[in-house]
Structure formats: structure tokens, C-alpha cells
Amino acid sequence: MTSAQDILPQRRVSLPARRGLGVQATPGFSASALAVLLVIALLSLLPMVRLVVAAVAPGGELDFGAFAERLAKPSALRAMWHTLDTAFFGAMLAVCLGSPFAVAVTMTDLPGRKPLGFLLLLPLMIAPQVTALSWLHLFGPSSTLLGMVGMAPQPGTPNPMLGRNGIILLYAVQHAPIVFITLRAGLVRIPRDLVEAARASGARPLSVLWTIVLPIVRPYIVAAAALAFVSGVGNFGIPALLGMPVNYLTLIYQDLSSFGPGVLPQITALSVLVGVLALAGVACQSLALRGAAHRFTAGTPARFELGRCRLLLAGLGWLVIGFILLLPACALLATSLVPSFGVPLGWQTMTGSNYSEVLVRQASTVRAFRNSLLFAGGAALILAIGVIPVTAILERLGRRWQRLLGGIVDLPYAVPGVVLAIACILLFLRPLPLVGSLYATASIIMVAYAMRFFTLALKPVATAVGQISRDLDEAAAVSGAGSLRRLATITAPLAAPAAVAGGMLVFMSAFNELTVSALLWSSGNETLGVVLFSLEEAGLGTQAAAIAVSTIAVVVVLLLVLDRLGRRLPAGVLPWR
């Protein structure tokens, strides 16, 4: 029998192996793979290596004694305890908040469960400093919203949100969506047969949850708690606004105000410690999920009928959402509509001057809006376009290579943003060949955004590319189409919706972020997060509230657009669908 190789020997195509580390590749593919490895190394691995080198060998020689001495300072130990304490209890409270919503939205017939799930995810897309600002304006003695109903605290009363307890509470609110997303990924895999068999045997719903559902999703609960802990370790906006006013400082942030060459060794040492804590949490998450998908065979998702409790539980869910999300947002909006603190909101005092001030008249805030749009939009556009060929090459590598490179790509996002910012300062402070020094320029912020949010753009496209049938690529290759032509005519069009979704996720995350730009901004390159924090520190809270409300409006509009786009995206690209 004549083989295809006998007929078309000049068009023999070497396709990647489906298992293992090795790939059978053409020279063109080898060059492309090396280019992808170089991109991942530059964006993800190089800054982390530079940070570690600066911490353990600041003078060019290894000095672990000096490194340990910096970490053993009383101020560093106290800050580390504050970090671990708030991150741990914030993660536990986030599990308590996000788990019931995950069960209710995924496994019950709760009325309005989809809007509830969508709203619960909003804090994840809103900058932490905006969340902190909204709660400060809700419970403070100058609360405009509480003042309207005569419930505002007496002037001079300490704000109950300041300090440890406030930080833990807002960590829970900010990171409950992470618990919701992670736990829901496990709940949707529980087959209906298990639940129906238990119910047929006479087990009550709560007993089924405790004896069947909980053991199955326990790895996902551990993973969710680990991710929430990591997010708490790296959070800057919440402890900056709630901790600094009462001198409750966490790692690194105690030295931010005096940042300079003199404190650089101390900050790099603390940065490495924070990075190790964050990566330990990520490792716990990975270990918890290892093998979880193979413990049972997924079928039709399980569903509980709530019966007469449906409306009561739905009302309770909306009450929680109203308290943690809608009420603080209303407090922020009310504050932005009064001319100054202490003025009651009414038809006579309501004004839009704060919005016109920050959006039109004030040069620094107008520039910050423009900069944030340009920096976030530029990073989102570059990543959305660039991840398509990167993902196409990664898809042709072995599974072990994919897991290894995926972990490296996750590094800049897993470590706190301030840690990445310090790594960028160390990396780009000295002049580079051809481009010179990037320090104190707009370029360093763009590069840092590309490093930090690379994984957000990559994962949706990887999901989409992984669902493209290999037969299409193989048929085009056998027909003589080169790799670039196959990328342009097959992979790129099919992955474009996911790339757009990933780019929008990058834009929302970078638009009003503070953790990276807190150390990288310079005069003329301010971002919204930096300006909002500066206005609040300067006592111009009404203008800061106007900026915060504007950024929330932008994020909500983009989320609604993404939700509409989600109908055309592969399953798993958007976490709330």
C-alpha cells in the first residue's frame, strides 16, 4: 500500500509529540520555541533572579549573614507578623464568605444566583485602594451616607476600619471572589448521581453537603485559602490606607516613605521574604489541587432544590452583597457629591464639582487618567497580540514543559506587586544597550505591567488554543502551509475572542492598580492609583472619591462588555460564566 510519505516526500511534516518533554520539530519550530523561551525568561524569570541576587549578594559577593541580619531586625519581624496575621485571618474569613456563595450559585436553584455571582466578583476587579476608601467613607465620623440618616459617629471618633480588624475584614471582601472561583471549579465537577443516590437513601441536604460534597471539594477549599493568603500577603492598597494612619505596618511598606539607596538592601531582603511567603502559598495551592480532577468522573452537575427556603436564602444573599458591595459604593458616591467633608448631602448641597475638578480642571488627575489609559491600554494591546503566537508554540511542547513554563509565567503575578516593582528598579536602573535607563520613565511602568499581567492574557488564549482541533493545523501543514500562515489563518482567528477577553482583563487590572506604580511613577507619569492615594493622604477625600467612582464605572462597563462577549468564548475563559 502506498504511503503518504511516498507520494509527498518533499512535504514531510514533523509534528510535536503529544507526551513527554521532547518534541519532533523542524528548524523553524526550534527557532520559534527558543524565541518563546527568551520572551518568558525576560518577562518572568529575569526580574525575580535580579531581585534575589540583589538581596543575597548586594556587593557582588554572597553574604547570607547580612541577609539574615536584615530579616532579624525587630521592625522586620513585627511587620512580618502583621503580614502573616492579617493575611491568614483574612483568608479564613474569605473562605467563610465565598464558600456559601459558591455552593448557592453552583449547586442550588437559588433565585437570582447568576447576578449574585457576578456582583460577588466585582471586588476582585476593583482596586484594593478603592475598596478601602469606600469603607473608610462609610464608617468614618465624616460619613456622608450615615449622616443623611443621622447615624454618623461623633466628630473625633476613631474610624473603626483603621488597623488590624479593618484590614482583615477588607481582605475577606477583596479575596472572597478568589474563593468563589476556585471552589466553583470543584463544585461543577460533582456528578448529580452521587447527590441523588444519597438523597434517595434518606440523607438530608446538609448531611449530603457534609459527607459527600465537602470531602470531594476539600482540595479546592485548601487551594482557595492558599490563594487568598497569597493575595493578602501582596496587597498594598488596603494596608496602606487602613494601616499606615495608625502605624500598623506590614512587610516592605514601612520603608516605602524613605525609599532610596540607603534602604535598598533592606527592602530587597524583605521583598525576597514576601516573595517566598507568596510562592509558599502558591505551592500549597498546587499541591492541594494535584490529582483532585482524577478522584471522580464528572457528569451532570449536582443540584439541590431549596424549596420554601429559596426566597429567604436569596434575600440573605442580596443582604450580604448589599452590605459588602453596594453600601460602600453608595457611601463613596455620596462623598463624591458633596463639596467637602462634613457637609450633609441634599438637593442644595449636591454638586458635581469634584468630578469636573478631577476629570477636567486638575492637571495632575487629568494626566493620571490619560496615563492610566495609555499604560493599561498599551500593555493590554501588546499582550493580547503577543500571547497568540506564544500560546501556539507552547501548545506544541510537551506537558511537562507547559507546566514548567506556565509556573514561570505565573511568578510575577504570584509575588506582590511592590516586589516586582523593586525588581524592575534593580533591573532597569542602570543604562541598557540601545535603550538606556528606563528608570523614572513611562516605559518602566509599561514593562512592569507586561510582566505582571502576562499570565492574565495568556490563560484565556491557552484555553482557547487548547480546544482547537489539531486536525486543522495538521491538514494545513500537509497541504504545504507554513507555520506563519497556519498561525495567521487558523490559530489567530479562532483565538482572537479569547485574546480580546484576556486583553480586557489586563486593562481592568492595570487601569487603577497601585502596587506596581507606587514605586515606579515619576513626575508626569502619575497613575490613577497613585493620585487617588495622594489625594486621600492630602485630605482631599471628596476628590479621591470622585476618582474612585469613575474607575468603578469604567470597570463595571468593561465587565458587562466581557459578559456579552462571553457567549462567543470557550468555556472556562470567564470565571463567572
N, C-alpha and C positions, 0 to 999 in steps of 0.2 A: 504494500500500500504506500502510495506516495505521500510524504510528509510535507508540512508547510515549509520546513527548512530547506527541502529540496527544491521547492518551487520558488521561494523568495529568500535565498541565502544572503543576498545583499541587504536585506531589510530585517535581519535578525535583531530582535529587541531584547535587551536584558532588563527584566523587571525585578523590583525589590522582593526580597524574601519576606514571607508573612510572619515568620517566627524568628526568635533569637536576635542576637546583636548584629549579625552580618547582613549585608545587602549585596546582591549582584548588581553592580551599577556600571553604567557607561562612564567614560571620562567626563562627559558633560555633567552627569549627575554627581560625580565625585566633586567636581568644582563647585556645583551648587550647594552640596551638603557642607563643604568647607566654608562657603560664604555664610550659610545659616549659622554654623557653629561660631564663626567670628562675630556675627551680629549679636548672638546670645551672650557670648563672652564679654563683649564691650558694654552691652546694656545691663547685664545682670551680675556677672561674676567679677569683673574688674573693680567696680566701686567697693564691693564687700572686701575683696582682697586688700585693696589700698587702705581701708579703714583698719583692718586687723594689723597690717604692717605698721601703721602709724601708732597703734596702741601698744604693741609689744616691742617695737624697735623704733622708737621716735628719733633716735640719733643714728640710725643705720645699723645698730647692733642690738641683738636680742637682750632684753632686760626685763625678765619676768618678775624680779623683785620689786622694781619700781612700779610695774603694772599692778601687782598685788597691793602695794602700799597705797596707791591712789584709791583702789576699791575699798580699802580698810579704813578710810577716813570716817570719822563719826557722822559727818554730814552725808556722805555717800551711803553709809549703812542705814541711816534714818530715812533717806529718800528711797532706798531700795525697799525698805519695809513698807513705806507708804504705797509704793507702786504695787508690790505683791498683795498687800491688804485690800486696796481698792479694786484691783483687777480681779482678784479671786472672788470676793463677795459680790462684785458687780456681775461676774459671770454666773454665779449661783442664782442671783435674782433674775438675770436674763433668762435662764433656763425655766425658772418658775413662771415667768411672764410669757415666754414664747411657746412653751410646750403645749399648754391648753389650747392656744390658737391653732397650732399645727394639727392637733387631733381634731378640733372642731371643724376646721376648714377642709381637712383631707378625708375624714372618716365619718362625718355625720351629715344629716340633711338640714343643718342649721340655716335658717333664712338669712339671706344677705352675706353668705360666707365669702363669696368672691370679693365684694367691696371691702369687707373686713380684712381679708388677707392683703389686698392691695394697699390699704391705708396703713397696716402694720409695717409694711416695708418702707414707708416714706422716711422714717428717721435714718435709715441706712443711706439714703440718697441726699440727706440734708447735712450740711457741715456741722461737726460737733459744736463749734463755737456758736452757731445759730441756735442749736438746741439749748445750750447753756444760757444764752442771752434770753431766750423766750421764757425759761423757767425763772430766771432772776427777776424779770419784769412781772411775772405772775405773782410771786410770793413776797416781793420786797415791800418795804414800807411806802414806796412811791408807786405802787401798782395802780395803774390807771384803770384796769379792768375791775379789780376788787374795790377800788374807790368809787366806782359807779354804783355799786350795791351796798356801800357802807361797811365793807368787810376788810378794808386795808389795815395793816398793822399800824400802830402808833409811830409817828416820826421818831427816828433814832433807834428803833427796834432792829436788832441784827437780822439780816436776811437768813432764813432757815436753810437756804440752799447752799450757803457757803460752808466749805470744809468737807470732812470725810464723808458724812452721810449723804450730802447732796451729790458728791462725785459718784458714789456707789449707785444711788438711785438713777442718775442720768446715764451711767454706764449700762444699767439694765435696760433703760428705754432705748438707748442708741444701738445696743447689740442684741436685743430680742429678735430683730429680723434675721440675724445670722442663725440663731437657734431655730427659728421658724423654717428657714430654707433648708437647713441641714436635716432637721428631724422629718420634714415633709418628704425628703428624698427617700427615707427609710419607710415611712408610713405608706406611701403609694405602692410599695412592693409587697405589702402583706396581702395575700390572696383572700378572697371572700370565703373560700371553702373552710379555712381554719376558724373564722369567726362564726360562720353558720353552724359548723359542727359543734362548737362549744355552746352556742345558744340553744341548739336542738337538745343538748344534754341537760339543759336546765340552768346553765350558768347565767348570771345577771351581767349586764353590760360592764359594770365596774369590775366585776370579777374577771371578765374576759380581758379588759384592759390591763389588769394587774398580772394575770397569769400567762397571757399569750402575747399581747401587743408589747408590753414593757420588756420582756426578755428578748424579743426579736429586735427591737429598736434600741436596746441599751448601748450598742456600739455607736449609734448615731447621736445619742444623748451625750456620751463622753466626748465625741468629736465636736459637737456643738459647744459644749462647755469649754473645751480647749481653744476653739476659735474665738469665742467671746473673751476668754482670758487674754489671748494674744492681742485682740483689738484693744482691750483695756490697757495693756502694757504700752501700746504705741499711741494711745490717744493723747493729743496735745490740747485741743480747744477746750475741753471740759475742765481738766485740772488747771489750765491757765486762767480761766475766768472764775472758777469756783475755789481754787486752792491758793493762788498767789495772794489775793486780798487778805487772807488770814494766815499767811505764811505756812500753808500746808503744801509742801513742795514734793514732787516726785522726781525720779531719776532724770538727769540732764537739765531739766527746766530750771533748777536752782542756779545754774551757771549761764543761762541764756543772756541775762541782762549785762553780764560782764564779759561777753564773748570777745575773745581776742587771742593773740599769740600766746599770752601767758597762761591761759586756761585750756589751750588746745589739747595738751596731753591728758588732762583730767577728763575733758569732755569725750575724747576718743576712747578712753578706758571705760567710761560709763556707757558710751554708745555700744561698745562690744558686749558689755554685760546685758544691756537691754536687748540687743540682737540675739544673744544666747537664750535669754528668757523667752523671747518670742519664738525662736526656732524650736525650743523645747516644747512649747505648746503646739506648734505645727506637727512635730514628730508624734506627740500624743494623739493628735487627731488622725494622722496617717495610720498609726498602729491600731487605733480603735476601729477604723473602717476596713482594715485589712481582712479580707475574707468575709466581710459582712454580706456582700452581694451573693455569696455562694451557699448561704446557710439554708435557703429555701428557694423554691421556684415561684416567681411572681406570676400572678394571674390577674383576674378581675379584682380591682382594689376593694378592700372591705369597706362596709358602710353600716353605721349604726343609725337606727331611727330613734329620734329623741321624743317622739310622741307629744304629750301635753307640755313637756318642758321646753319645746322649741322656742317659743316666743320669750319665755323667761330668760333662757340662756342667750338668745340673740340680744335681748335688752342689756344683759350683763356685759356682753362683748362690746356693744356700742358704748356703754358707760365707761369701760376701760379705755377704749380708743379715744373717747371724748376727753378723758382726764389726761392721758399721756401725750396726746397729739393736738386735738382741736382746741382745748382750753389754753395751753401755752401759745398756740398760734394766734388765737384771738387776743391774748394779752400783748403779744408782740405787735399785732396790728393796731390795737388801741393805743399803745405807747407811741407808735409812729404817726398817729393822727393828732397829737397834742403838741403845742408849741414848745413846752418844756416840762420837766418832771414836776409833779405836784399839782399841775393844772387839771381839774376834772374834765372828762370828755363829755361834751354836749354839743348841741347844734350850733351854739355860739362860739365854742372853743375849737371845734373840729377844723383842721387845716391840712392842706397838702403841701405846706411849705417845706417840710422835711424831705419829701420826695423831690420837689423841684430843686432843693439845695444839693442833694447828693447826686441827682441824675442830670442836672443842667448847670448849676452855678458853681459848685465847688470843684476846683480844678483837680485836686488830688483824687476825689471819689470818681469823677468822670474818667480820669486817666486809669483808675483802677478797674472800672468796668471795661474800658477798652482793652487794657492789658489782659484781664482775665479771659475776655472773649477771644483775643488773639492767641494767647498762650494755650488755653484749653482747646480751642478750635484747631490750632496748628498741630498740637500733639495728637488730637483725635484723628485728624485727616491723615497725618503721616502714618500712624499706627494702623488705621483702617485699611490703607492701601498696602502697607508693607507686610502685614501679617498673612495676607493671602499666599504669596509665594513661599513665605517661611513655613506656613502650615502645610502647604502642598509637599514640601521637601520632608518635613517631619513625618508626614503620613507614610512616606515610603521607607522610613527607617524601622528598625526592629522595635518591639515593645519596650525592651529594657532601655534602649536609647531614648525613646519617647518619655518614659518615666523620669530618667535622669535629667534630660534637658528641661522637661516640664518643671521639675523641682528647682532647677537653677533659675528659670524664668520667674518662679514664684518668690524668689529670695527678696528682691527689692520691695515687693508688696507685703511680704510677711513681716519684715522688720519695720519698726516705727519710721514714720516719715522724717523725723528730725535726724535719725541715724543716717538715712540715705542722704539728707541734705549735707551733713558733715562729711560724708564720704565724697560727695560731689565737690565740696570746697577743697578737700585734700587733693582730689584728682585733677581739678582744673585751676588751682590757684597759680601754679607756675605756667609760663607760656608753653604752648604746644606747637609742634611743627605746623606751618601753614596757617593755622587759625589764631595763634597767640593765646593769651589768657582769657578764659571765659568768665572768670570771677567778676561779680558786680555788673554783669550784663544780662540782657533778656535771654540770651542763648542758654545760659546755665539753667534757668528755670524750665525752658522748653526741654532740654536734655533730661533734667531730673523728672519731669512729668512723663517723658517717654520711657524712662527706666522704671518708674514706679507703677505705671498703669499698662505696661506691656502685656501683662498676663490678662487684664480685663479685656483687651482687644483680641487676644489670642484664643481664649477659651471658647467663645461663641463660634468663631470660624473653625476651630478644631472640631467642634461638634458637628457643624455643617459638612465639612470636608470628609469627616469620618462616615457620614451617611451617604456620600456619593458612591454609586456603584463603580467598582474597579473595571467593570467590563467596558465602560465608556472610554476610559483612558487607554486600556489595552487595545481596544478596537482602533482608536485613533492612532496609536503607536504602530500597530501592524500595517495601517494604511499609509504610513510614512510621515505622519505629523510629528514635528519636533517637540521638544519639551516646552518651549516658549509658546508655540502655537496651541498646544493642548492646555496650557495654563490660561491663555487668553480666551480660548473659545469654549472650554468645558468647565474648568475649576472656578475661574473668576466669576462668570455669570451665575453659577449655582451658589457660590459662597457669598455673593455680593450683599444679599439681605442681612446675613449674619454679620458681615463686616460693618455694615451701617449700624446695626444694633450695638456691636462692640464699640464702635466709634462714639456713639451717643452715650454709652456707659462711661467711657473715658472722659468725655466732655463734662458730664454731670459730676463726676468725681473730682475733676481738676478745676472746675469753674470757680468754686468758692473754698477750695482747700486752704489750710493754714499750716499744716505740719511741715511741708516741704519748703514753702515760700517764706516761712518765719525767719529762716536764716539766710535765704538766697536773694531776697529782694534788695534792691538798691534804689537810690533816688531816681524817680522817673519810671521805675519798673515795679511799682506797688501793685499788689493784687487785692481782690475784694476781701479775702480773709484777713490780710494784714491791716487794711484800712478799717474794717469793722472792729477788729480788736483794739486798734489805736483810738478810734472814736469812743469806744466804751471806757477805755482807760482814762481818756481825757474828760470824762463826764458828759459827753455828748451822746447820751444813750438814745435820745429820740431819733437822731440821725442814724445811729447804728441800727436801730430797729427798722428804719425805712430801708436800709441796705439789705437787712436780713429778710424782710418781707419780699423785696424784689427778687432776691435769689431763690426763695422758696417758690415764687410764682414761675420762674424760669424752669426749675426742676420739675414741678408738677406738670407743666405743659409738655416738657420733653418726655416724661413718663407716660402721659396719655398718648403721645405720638408713638412711643415704643409699644404700648399696649395694642394700638391699632395695627402696627406693623407686625406684631407677634403672630397674627393669623397666618402670615406667609413664612414664618420661621420654623425650623425644625424643633421638635420637642426638646426641652432642656436648655434652650438658649436664654429664655427669660425665666427668672426664678419664680415669678408669681403666677405663671400660666401652666 
